[in-house]
């Protein structure tokens, strides 16, 4: 009986750890969204979701302890904070998981699985992948329904992939650097139904002023704003931006 009791005491810490799951740190809300899609709920992020430019977040003293305790650190490679961590902290390189971040379905799926394979959560990740696939099917159907399939758009460099993925046709790409006069001359010649800018570094204002007859919208990349948390939230939000504005019934303003 004493031996059985001793066995239980030894086993309890391991069961608690298993129930708790992995402790994963994500660089931003975007990489955190990939971690959640991979089936891991216990994820903390470094850059606050409220930031307009999450990639520019810098390492804070309060970040150091949780970074050292993390089982894995998921990042994309363009974050200032990751460079600071790798240069100033002695972290086992095997803890870092580098992923690509985009809103192209095939790329999303491959990167979710990259995390899931490390975390051994592939079954949960495959459920997320199925849901994301269905959401892209619905997004493409909305584009068709509203007569936008194949329609020419002028898109920000960081929003080209998603624009193509849902069936739009980026005939010209601008950014990410601010627009110069020669850019504006070329872009002004392009016929398009939409100008698609990037919320996190919008630069299309001079172009919008030239092409006043074309609606300008801003897509998100990083979840966190406008009640977005997941990859799916951002896809839904961006699709809503390109839908024609609602026209009030006659007699109403």
C-alpha positions as CSV (number, residue, x, y, z in Angstrom):
1,X,0.0,0.0,0.0
2,X,2.8,2.4,0.9
3,X,4.5,1.6,-2.4
4,X,1.3,2.4,-4.3
5,X,1.0,5.7,-2.5
6,X,4.6,6.6,-3.2
7,X,4.0,5.9,-6.9
8,X,1.1,8.3,-7.0
9,X,3.1,11.0,-5.4
10,X,5.8,10.6,-8.0
11,X,3.3,10.5,-10.9
12,X,1.2,13.6,-9.9
13,X,3.8,16.3,-11.0
14,X,4.0,14.6,-14.5
15,X,0.3,14.4,-14.8
16,X,0.0,18.1,-13.9
17,X,2.6,19.1,-16.5
18,X,0.8,17.0,-19.2
19,X,-2.5,18.7,-18.4
20,X,-1.0,22.1,-18.4
21,X,0.6,21.5,-21.8
22,X,3.4,23.3,-23.5
23,X,4.4,26.9,-22.6
24,X,4.8,28.7,-25.9
25,X,5.8,32.3,-26.5
26,X,4.9,34.0,-29.7
27,X,6.5,37.1,-31.0
28,X,3.3,38.9,-32.1
29,X,-0.5,38.3,-32.3
30,X,0.0,36.9,-35.8
31,X,2.4,34.1,-34.8
32,X,0.2,33.6,-31.7
33,X,-2.7,33.0,-34.0
34,X,-0.7,30.3,-35.8
35,X,0.1,28.7,-32.5
36,X,-3.6,28.6,-31.5
37,X,-4.5,27.1,-34.9
38,X,-1.9,24.4,-34.3
39,X,-4.0,23.3,-31.3
40,X,-2.1,25.0,-28.4
41,X,-4.1,27.2,-26.1
42,X,-1.3,28.0,-23.6
43,X,0.4,30.7,-25.7
44,X,1.7,34.1,-24.6
45,X,2.8,36.9,-26.9
46,X,5.5,39.5,-26.6
47,X,4.1,42.4,-28.7
48,X,0.7,43.6,-27.4
49,X,-2.2,43.1,-29.7
50,X,-3.1,46.8,-29.6
51,X,0.1,47.9,-31.4
52,X,-0.3,49.2,-34.9
53,X,3.2,48.1,-35.8
54,X,3.8,44.9,-33.8
55,X,7.0,44.0,-35.6
56,X,8.7,47.0,-34.1
57,X,8.1,45.9,-30.5
58,X,11.3,45.9,-28.4
59,X,12.3,43.6,-25.6
60,X,11.1,44.6,-22.1
61,X,12.6,43.5,-18.7
62,X,9.3,41.7,-17.8
63,X,9.6,39.6,-21.0
64,X,12.9,38.0,-20.0
65,X,11.7,35.5,-17.4
66,X,8.8,34.2,-19.4
67,X,11.1,33.8,-22.5
68,X,13.5,31.7,-20.4
69,X,10.7,29.5,-19.2
70,X,9.2,28.9,-22.6
71,X,9.3,25.5,-24.2
72,X,9.2,27.0,-27.7
73,X,9.4,30.6,-29.1
74,X,7.5,31.0,-32.4
75,X,8.5,33.9,-34.6
76,X,8.5,35.0,-38.3
77,X,12.0,36.7,-38.7
78,X,11.1,40.3,-39.2
79,X,10.5,41.2,-35.5
80,X,12.9,43.5,-33.7
81,X,12.3,41.8,-30.4
82,X,13.5,38.4,-31.8
83,X,16.8,39.9,-32.9
84,X,17.2,41.4,-29.4
85,X,16.5,38.1,-27.7
86,X,19.0,36.1,-29.9
87,X,21.7,38.7,-29.4
88,X,21.3,39.4,-25.6
89,X,19.9,36.2,-24.1
90,X,21.3,32.7,-24.0
91,X,18.4,30.6,-25.3
92,X,18.7,27.1,-26.7
93,X,18.3,27.5,-30.4
94,X,16.2,24.3,-30.6
95,X,13.4,26.3,-28.8
96,X,13.0,28.7,-31.7
97,X,10.4,27.8,-34.3
98,X,10.5,30.1,-37.4
99,X,7.4,30.2,-39.5
100,X,6.3,32.2,-42.5
101,X,3.2,34.4,-42.0
102,X,0.8,35.1,-44.8
103,X,-2.8,34.7,-45.8
104,X,-2.2,32.3,-48.6
105,X,-4.0,29.1,-47.7
106,X,-1.3,26.6,-48.6
107,X,1.3,28.6,-46.7
108,X,-0.9,29.0,-43.7
109,X,-1.5,25.2,-43.6
110,X,2.2,24.3,-43.9
111,X,3.2,26.6,-41.2
112,X,0.5,25.5,-38.8
113,X,1.7,21.9,-39.3
114,X,5.3,23.0,-38.7
115,X,4.3,24.1,-35.2
116,X,2.0,21.2,-34.6
117,X,4.7,18.6,-35.4
118,X,7.0,20.2,-32.8
119,X,4.2,20.3,-30.2
120,X,2.7,16.9,-31.1
121,X,-0.7,18.4,-31.8
122,X,-1.1,17.4,-35.4
123,X,-4.7,16.0,-34.9
124,X,-5.9,19.4,-33.5
125,X,-4.0,21.3,-36.2
126,X,-5.8,19.3,-39.0
127,X,-9.1,20.4,-37.6
128,X,-8.1,24.0,-37.8
129,X,-6.8,23.5,-41.3
130,X,-10.2,22.1,-42.4
131,X,-12.0,25.1,-40.9
132,X,-9.6,27.6,-42.6
133,X,-10.1,25.8,-45.9
134,X,-13.9,26.1,-45.6
135,X,-13.5,29.8,-44.7
136,X,-11.5,30.4,-47.9
137,X,-14.1,28.6,-49.9
138,X,-16.7,31.0,-48.4
139,X,-14.6,34.0,-49.0
140,X,-14.1,33.2,-52.6
141,X,-17.8,32.6,-53.0
142,X,-18.5,36.1,-51.5
143,X,-16.1,37.6,-54.1
144,X,-17.9,35.9,-56.9
145,X,-21.4,36.8,-55.5
146,X,-20.4,40.5,-55.4
147,X,-19.0,40.5,-59.0
148,X,-15.4,41.0,-57.9
149,X,-13.8,37.8,-59.1
150,X,-10.9,38.6,-61.4
151,X,-11.5,42.3,-61.0
152,X,-8.4,44.5,-61.2
153,X,-7.1,46.0,-57.9
154,X,-4.1,48.0,-56.9
155,X,-2.7,46.3,-53.8
156,X,-0.1,47.0,-51.1
157,X,2.8,44.6,-51.3
158,X,1.9,42.9,-48.0
159,X,-1.7,42.4,-49.1
160,X,-1.1,40.9,-52.6
161,X,-1.1,37.3,-51.5
162,X,-4.5,37.4,-49.8
163,X,-6.0,39.5,-52.7
164,X,-5.0,36.8,-55.2
165,X,-6.1,34.0,-52.9
166,X,-9.7,35.2,-52.7
167,X,-10.0,35.8,-56.4
168,X,-9.1,39.4,-57.0
169,X,-6.6,40.5,-59.6
170,X,-3.7,42.8,-58.4
171,X,-2.8,44.5,-61.6
172,X,-0.3,46.7,-59.8
173,X,1.6,46.5,-56.5
174,X,2.8,49.4,-54.3
175,X,4.9,49.7,-51.2
176,X,6.1,48.9,-48.7
177,X,8.2,52.0,-49.0
178,X,6.3,55.4,-49.2
179,X,5.1,56.3,-52.7
180,X,7.3,58.5,-54.8
181,X,6.1,60.8,-57.6
182,X,7.2,58.3,-60.2
183,X,5.2,55.6,-58.5
184,X,2.1,57.7,-58.5
185,X,2.5,58.5,-62.2
186,X,2.6,54.8,-63.1
187,X,-0.2,53.8,-60.6
188,X,-2.5,56.6,-61.9
189,X,-2.5,54.9,-65.3
190,X,-3.9,51.6,-63.9
191,X,-7.6,50.9,-64.1
192,X,-8.9,49.2,-60.9
193,X,-12.0,48.8,-58.8
194,X,-10.3,49.0,-55.5
195,X,-7.1,50.2,-53.8
196,X,-6.1,47.8,-51.1
197,X,-3.7,49.2,-48.5
198,X,-2.1,47.6,-45.4
199,X,-3.5,48.8,-42.1
200,X,-0.2,48.4,-40.3
201,X,1.7,50.8,-42.6
202,X,-0.8,52.6,-44.8
203,X,0.8,54.6,-47.6
204,X,-1.9,54.9,-50.3
205,X,-3.3,58.4,-49.4
206,X,-1.5,60.2,-52.3
207,X,-2.8,57.6,-54.7
208,X,-6.3,57.8,-53.3
209,X,-6.3,61.5,-53.8
210,X,-5.4,61.1,-57.5
211,X,-7.9,58.2,-58.1
212,X,-10.8,59.6,-56.1
213,X,-13.4,57.5,-58.0
214,X,-11.9,54.3,-56.6
215,X,-12.7,53.1,-53.1
216,X,-9.7,52.5,-50.8
217,X,-9.7,49.8,-48.1
218,X,-7.2,48.6,-45.5
219,X,-6.6,44.9,-44.8
220,X,-5.2,43.6,-41.5
221,X,-2.3,41.1,-41.1
222,X,-1.8,41.1,-37.3
223,X,-4.9,40.1,-35.3
224,X,-5.8,42.1,-32.3
225,X,-7.6,45.1,-33.6
226,X,-11.3,45.3,-34.5
227,X,-12.1,42.3,-32.3
228,X,-9.9,39.9,-34.3
229,X,-7.9,37.2,-32.5
230,X,-7.5,34.3,-34.9
231,X,-6.4,33.8,-38.5
232,X,-10.1,33.2,-39.3
233,X,-11.1,36.5,-37.7
234,X,-8.7,38.4,-39.9
235,X,-9.9,36.6,-43.1
236,X,-13.5,37.5,-42.3
237,X,-12.6,41.1,-41.4
238,X,-10.7,41.6,-44.7
239,X,-13.4,40.1,-46.8
240,X,-15.9,42.5,-45.2
241,X,-13.8,45.5,-46.2
242,X,-14.1,44.8,-49.9
243,X,-17.8,44.2,-50.0
244,X,-19.9,47.0,-51.5
245,X,-21.1,49.5,-48.8
246,X,-24.7,48.9,-47.7
247,X,-27.1,51.3,-49.4
248,X,-30.0,52.4,-47.1
249,X,-33.5,51.8,-48.3
250,X,-35.2,54.7,-50.2
251,X,-36.3,57.4,-47.9
252,X,-33.7,56.6,-45.2
253,X,-30.3,58.3,-44.7
